[in-house]
Amino acid sequence: MIKKTTTGFVAAAVMAMTGQAAFADGHGEITVGYFLEWPMPFLAAKASGAYDEALGMKVNWVSFETGTAMSAAMASGDVQLSVSQGVPPFVVATSGGQDIQIVDVAVSYSDNDNCVVRSELEIDKDSAGELAGKKVAVPLGTAAHYGFLRQMDHFGVDVSTLQVVDMAPPEGAAALSQGAVDFACGWGGGLSRMKEYGNILLTGDEKTELGILVFDVTSAPASYIAENGDTVAKFVKVTADANADWNANQSDEMLAVIAEQSGMDVDAAKASISGFVFPSIEEQLSSAWFGGNAAPFMKGVADVFVEAGSIDSALDSYAGTVNTGPLEAAKGM
C-alpha cells in the first residue's frame, strides 16, 4: 500500500552534514541520516552490519544536527532515509509541499516533553483548573506548544485567561526557578531543570492516551519508497528487531555499543535512553499511532505553526504523509 501526498519539493536549504553523503540510489548503496548524541537501538544494528546484510547493499551513514537539514538532504537526493527526524520539521517540510513520508515511529519520548507547575502552587491534575489566570512560559510554534494547548483543553483551562510568554525551554526553566512564571513547558535539559522547581500534570503515558504524542519518525522521499518498497521494508524490519532486543534485554553490552555509536559515554546514554519508548510494529499500526492518533496529532502541530506564523498553511490532512506499506511488509518478514 503506497499513499501519495502532494508532489513537489521544498527549495533546497543549506545542509548541516558531517561525513560524505553519496548519492546511492541505483548503485547498490543507500545513504541514511541520523543524529549523534541520540542513543537508540538501531545504532547496535548499524555497528554490527545488520542493515547491510539484510538489504544486500552498503549502507552509508551521515550525521545531521537538525531535522530540517534532513529534509533538505532528502529533497536533493543525497539521503534516501532519515532516522529519528522530529515531527515538527517533518510537518514543516510536508506542509511546504515536500513529498516525503513517514515509514515508522523511530522513538516516542512523551516523558521528555511536558509542562511543569511551580511547587509552591501545589497544583496537580486534580486541581489544574486553578491555573486559570496564571503566567506560563511556552516555546511557541513547537510540539511543546501544541502539547500545552491540548493539556489546557483537557483540563478545561481557557488559554485566553493565561499570560503566555514565548520562551525556549532553558529560559522557561530559569523563569520558573525565579518565580517569574507559574508554570513552564519544554523538553530535554530545560524540562529536567524545570522539574527541580515543580511538578508535571500528566505523565507521558497519560498524554499518549489522550493523543498528545511526542515522537520522531523514520522518513523518506515518497518516490524512493514507491520504487524501493522492499528495501525500505527490510530497513524497517532490522530497526524493529533491534528495538525488540533492547526492549526485552537492555543488556550492558548493547548499551555500550549504542553509547559508542552515538558519541556518548555509557552513563549519559543510559540516562537518555531511559526516557525513550520504542513501540513494536504491531503497536505502531494500532490506533494509538498510525491507525488513529498520529495524523491528527501532526495536523494539530501544523495548525499551531500556522497560528504562530512559522508556516504559511497546513495540509487539510496528514494521513497521506504516513505510508504503512513498509511496516505491513516488515510484519510478515
Secondary structure, DSSP 4 states (H G I P E B T S, - for coil): ---------PPP----EES-----TTTTEEEEEEETT---THHHHHHHTHHHHHHTSEEEEEEES-HHHHHHHHHHTS-SEEEEEEHHHHHHHHHTT--EEEEEEEEE-GGGEEEEEEGGG---TTSGGGGTT-EEEE-TTSHHHHHHHHHHHHHT--GGGSEEEE--HHHHHHHHHTTSSSEEEEEHHHHHHHTTTEEESS-HHHHHHTT---EEEEEEEHHHHHH-HHHHHHHHHHHHHHHHHHHHH--HHHHHHHHHHHT--HHHHHHHHTT-B---HHHHTSTTTTTTTHHHHHHHHHHHHHHHTSSS---S-SGGGB--HHHHHHHT-
